[in-house]
Amino acid sequence: MKKILVGIPNYNNAAYIVDTIESVLKQSYSGVDVVVFDNASTDDSVEIIENTFLNNPNVLLKKSASNVGPTMNHNRCLEYAIDNEYDYLKVLSSDDVLLPNIIQEQFELLESEPRGAFATCNMIVTDDKLTKIKDHDFLGSNTDGNAVIKKCASHSANYIGGPSNGLLRVSCIGATRFSPEYKWLSDLKFYCDLLANRPFINTGTNGFFYRRHDNTDSSHVSKIKNLQRKESIRFSGEYGGNFLTKIKIYLRDIKSRLL
């Protein structure tokens, strides 16, 4: 059986972390290891994890002495998977909840397509209580990876997903990391770096509940003035966008300010 790790970077998600971990333990693919990388949380996250999963050999807690920031904490998941010779890795946000068959579905697709660096999935967007808001679909499979990168850059949009969407083939990660130079688009840049010259794979099914609430990394980052516009322009320039893309970004920024 292949070794699969779900790495969960956590910071102050005590209200949701048990749901997240339990959704991994309920996967139809048995024997998945869970490692929570706590980023010096100031809430009850550590105590809750230790008390709830103390006797579960598949759940391990790694505590950081100081807050290293969300990007570096995500990279701890990658490095742990590489150092411990896992075959596959899912970096799961500590407030999201997996649907029970998604790891099995992604695993089977990656096993059948050895060139694939990762398999993504669609998702169900919810409120903080997991009440459904909408389905969110990404691009379908049978798409050239370079074409997907070009589409993301030319439209300045994420057609791939975030960390919770993907199951990564660890042998393909190499030196690729979540970039500390990006805050808003670090996930997209990471996926595009892995995707170059490889096939794009999507299960075409919903794989998890994407929980929206006020304490997400995205909600905090979105409040940084002009960050989305600046990173969108930079990403587009680095990955194949053009002058028209830049105009689209500025117009989108103006529209968001007027609403």
C-alpha positions as CSV (number, residue, x, y, z in Angstrom):
1,M,0.0,0.0,0.0
2,K,1.3,3.5,-0.9
3,K,2.1,5.9,1.9
4,I,-0.2,8.9,2.0
5,L,0.2,11.9,4.3
6,V,-2.3,14.6,5.1
7,G,-0.4,17.6,6.4
8,I,-2.6,20.1,8.2
9,P,-1.1,23.6,8.8
10,N,-3.0,25.1,11.7
11,Y,-3.1,28.5,13.4
12,N,-5.9,29.3,15.8
13,N,-8.6,27.1,14.3
14,A,-9.6,25.3,17.5
15,A,-13.2,25.6,16.5
16,Y,-12.8,23.6,13.3
17,I,-9.7,21.4,13.7
18,V,-11.5,18.3,15.1
19,D,-13.9,18.2,12.1
20,T,-10.9,18.5,9.7
21,I,-8.9,15.7,11.3
22,E,-11.9,13.4,11.6
23,S,-12.7,13.9,7.9
24,V,-9.3,12.4,7.1
25,L,-9.7,9.5,9.5
26,K,-13.0,8.7,7.8
27,Q,-11.5,8.4,4.3
28,S,-12.3,5.2,2.4
29,Y,-8.6,4.9,1.7
30,S,-7.4,3.4,4.9
31,G,-4.1,4.0,6.7
32,V,-3.7,7.7,5.9
33,D,-1.3,9.5,8.3
34,V,-2.2,12.9,9.7
35,V,0.3,15.4,10.9
36,V,-0.9,18.7,12.2
37,F,1.7,21.5,12.0
38,D,0.6,24.0,14.6
39,N,2.0,27.5,14.0
40,A,2.2,28.6,17.6
41,S,-1.5,28.9,18.0
42,T,-2.7,31.2,20.8
43,D,-6.1,29.5,21.2
44,D,-6.9,26.0,22.5
45,S,-5.9,24.2,19.3
46,V,-3.0,22.2,20.8
47,E,-4.9,21.2,23.9
48,I,-7.9,20.1,21.8
49,I,-5.8,18.0,19.4
50,E,-3.9,16.4,22.2
51,N,-7.0,15.5,24.2
52,T,-9.1,14.3,21.3
53,F,-6.5,12.3,19.4
54,L,-4.1,11.3,22.2
55,N,-4.5,7.5,21.5
56,N,-4.7,7.6,17.8
57,P,-1.4,6.4,16.2
58,N,-2.3,7.9,12.9
59,V,-2.4,11.5,14.2
60,L,0.8,13.4,15.1
61,L,1.1,16.9,16.3
62,K,4.1,19.1,15.5
63,K,4.3,22.3,17.5
64,S,6.3,25.4,16.4
65,A,8.0,27.4,19.1
66,S,7.2,30.6,17.2
67,N,4.9,31.7,14.4
68,V,6.7,31.2,11.1
69,G,3.9,32.5,9.0
70,P,1.4,30.6,6.9
71,T,3.6,30.1,3.8
72,M,6.5,28.5,5.7
73,N,4.1,26.4,7.8
74,H,2.7,25.0,4.5
75,N,6.3,24.2,3.4
76,R,6.8,22.2,6.6
77,C,4.2,19.8,5.3
78,L,6.1,19.4,2.0
79,E,9.4,18.9,3.7
80,Y,8.0,16.4,6.2
81,A,6.5,14.3,3.4
82,I,9.8,14.3,1.5
83,D,12.0,13.5,4.5
84,N,9.7,10.6,5.6
85,E,9.4,9.2,2.0
86,Y,5.7,9.4,1.6
87,D,4.3,8.6,-1.9
88,Y,1.5,11.2,-1.8
89,L,0.6,14.3,0.2
90,K,-2.5,16.4,0.7
91,V,-2.0,19.8,2.4
92,L,-5.3,20.3,4.0
93,S,-6.4,23.6,5.5
94,S,-7.3,23.2,9.2
95,D,-10.9,24.5,8.7
96,D,-11.8,22.4,5.6
97,V,-13.6,19.1,5.7
98,L,-12.9,16.3,3.2
99,L,-15.6,14.2,1.6
100,P,-15.0,10.5,2.4
101,N,-13.8,9.2,-1.0
102,I,-11.7,12.0,-2.3
103,I,-8.2,10.6,-1.4
104,Q,-9.1,7.3,-3.0
105,E,-10.3,9.0,-6.2
106,Q,-7.3,11.2,-6.5
107,F,-4.9,8.3,-5.7
108,E,-6.4,6.2,-8.4
109,L,-6.1,8.9,-11.0
110,L,-2.5,9.6,-10.2
111,E,-1.6,5.9,-10.2
112,S,-3.1,5.6,-13.7
113,E,-1.3,8.7,-15.0
114,P,2.4,8.5,-13.8
115,R,3.3,11.8,-15.4
116,G,0.8,13.8,-13.2
117,A,2.3,15.8,-10.4
118,F,-1.0,16.3,-8.6
119,A,-4.7,15.7,-9.0
120,T,-7.1,18.4,-8.0
121,C,-10.9,18.3,-7.4
122,N,-13.9,20.6,-7.2
123,M,-15.4,21.8,-3.9
124,I,-18.5,22.9,-2.0
125,V,-18.3,26.4,-0.6
126,T,-20.0,26.7,2.8
127,D,-20.4,29.1,5.7
128,D,-18.7,28.5,9.0
129,K,-21.3,25.9,10.0
130,L,-20.9,23.9,6.8
131,T,-24.1,25.1,5.3
132,K,-23.8,24.9,1.6
133,I,-23.4,28.2,-0.3
134,K,-22.5,26.9,-3.8
135,D,-20.5,24.4,-5.8
136,H,-17.2,25.6,-7.2
137,D,-15.8,23.7,-10.2
138,F,-12.3,24.0,-11.7
139,L,-11.0,23.0,-15.1
140,G,-11.6,19.4,-16.2
141,S,-9.0,16.8,-16.9
142,N,-7.6,16.0,-20.3
143,T,-6.1,19.5,-20.5
144,D,-2.5,20.2,-21.2
145,G,-0.8,21.6,-18.1
146,N,1.0,24.4,-19.9
147,A,-2.3,25.5,-21.4
148,V,-3.8,25.6,-17.9
149,I,-0.9,27.8,-16.7
150,K,-1.4,30.1,-19.7
151,K,-5.1,30.4,-19.0
152,C,-4.6,31.2,-15.3
153,A,-2.0,33.9,-16.3
154,S,-4.0,35.4,-19.2
155,H,-7.2,35.7,-17.2
156,S,-5.4,36.3,-13.8
157,A,-7.6,33.6,-12.3
158,N,-7.2,30.4,-10.4
159,Y,-8.6,27.5,-12.5
160,I,-6.7,24.9,-10.4
161,G,-7.7,25.2,-6.7
162,G,-6.0,25.7,-3.3
163,P,-4.0,23.4,-1.1
164,S,-7.0,21.4,0.1
165,N,-8.0,20.6,-3.5
166,G,-4.8,18.7,-4.5
167,L,-3.2,15.4,-3.8
168,L,0.5,15.7,-4.6
169,R,2.9,13.1,-5.9
170,V,5.8,13.6,-3.5
171,S,8.5,12.5,-5.9
172,C,7.5,15.5,-8.2
173,I,7.8,18.2,-5.5
174,G,11.6,18.4,-5.6
175,A,12.7,21.9,-4.7
176,T,9.3,23.5,-5.4
177,R,7.8,25.3,-2.4
178,F,5.1,27.8,-1.6
179,S,6.7,31.1,-2.2
180,P,7.1,33.6,0.6
181,E,7.2,36.3,-2.1
182,Y,3.5,35.8,-2.7
183,K,0.8,36.0,-0.1
184,W,-2.5,36.1,-2.1
185,L,-1.4,33.8,-5.0
186,S,1.2,31.5,-3.3
187,D,-1.1,28.5,-3.8
188,L,-1.6,29.2,-7.5
189,K,2.1,29.8,-8.2
190,F,3.0,26.5,-6.4
191,Y,0.6,24.5,-8.5
192,C,1.7,26.2,-11.7
193,D,5.3,25.4,-10.9
194,L,4.4,21.7,-10.5
195,L,2.2,21.6,-13.5
196,A,4.7,22.8,-16.2
197,N,5.0,20.2,-19.0
198,R,2.7,17.8,-17.1
199,P,-0.9,16.8,-17.6
200,F,-3.7,18.5,-15.6
201,I,-5.8,16.1,-13.6
202,N,-9.1,16.8,-11.9
203,T,-11.4,14.1,-10.4
204,G,-14.4,16.2,-11.7
205,T,-16.1,15.5,-8.3
206,N,-16.5,17.6,-5.2
207,G,-13.8,16.7,-2.8
208,F,-14.3,18.8,0.3
209,F,-16.2,21.5,2.1
210,Y,-14.4,24.8,1.7
211,R,-15.4,26.6,4.9
212,R,-15.7,30.4,4.8
213,H,-15.3,32.4,8.0
214,D,-13.6,35.5,9.3
215,N,-10.4,33.8,10.5
216,T,-9.2,32.3,7.2
217,D,-5.8,33.2,5.8
218,S,-7.5,34.4,2.7
219,S,-9.7,36.8,4.7
220,H,-6.7,38.3,6.4
221,V,-4.6,38.6,3.3
222,S,-7.5,40.2,1.3
223,K,-7.4,43.2,3.7
224,I,-3.9,44.2,2.7
225,K,-4.2,47.2,0.5
226,N,-3.5,46.7,-3.2
227,L,-2.1,43.2,-2.6
228,Q,-4.4,41.4,-4.9
229,R,-3.8,43.7,-7.8
230,K,0.0,43.8,-7.4
231,E,0.3,40.0,-7.1
232,S,-2.1,39.4,-10.0
233,I,0.0,41.7,-12.2
234,R,3.3,40.0,-11.1
235,F,1.9,36.5,-11.5
236,S,0.5,37.3,-15.0
237,G,3.8,38.7,-16.1
238,E,5.8,35.7,-14.9
239,Y,3.5,33.0,-16.3
240,G,2.5,34.2,-19.7
241,G,0.0,37.0,-19.4
242,N,0.0,40.1,-21.6
243,F,-0.9,43.8,-21.7
244,L,-4.6,43.0,-22.0
245,T,-4.4,40.9,-18.9
246,K,-2.9,43.9,-17.0
247,I,-5.8,46.1,-18.2
248,K,-8.3,43.4,-17.0
249,I,-6.6,43.4,-13.6
250,Y,-6.8,47.1,-13.2
251,L,-10.5,47.2,-14.3
252,R,-11.4,44.4,-11.9
253,D,-9.6,46.3,-9.1
254,I,-11.5,49.5,-9.9
255,K,-14.8,47.6,-10.0
256,S,-14.2,46.0,-6.6
257,R,-13.5,49.4,-5.1
258,L,-16.8,50.8,-6.4
259,L,-19.0,47.9,-5.1
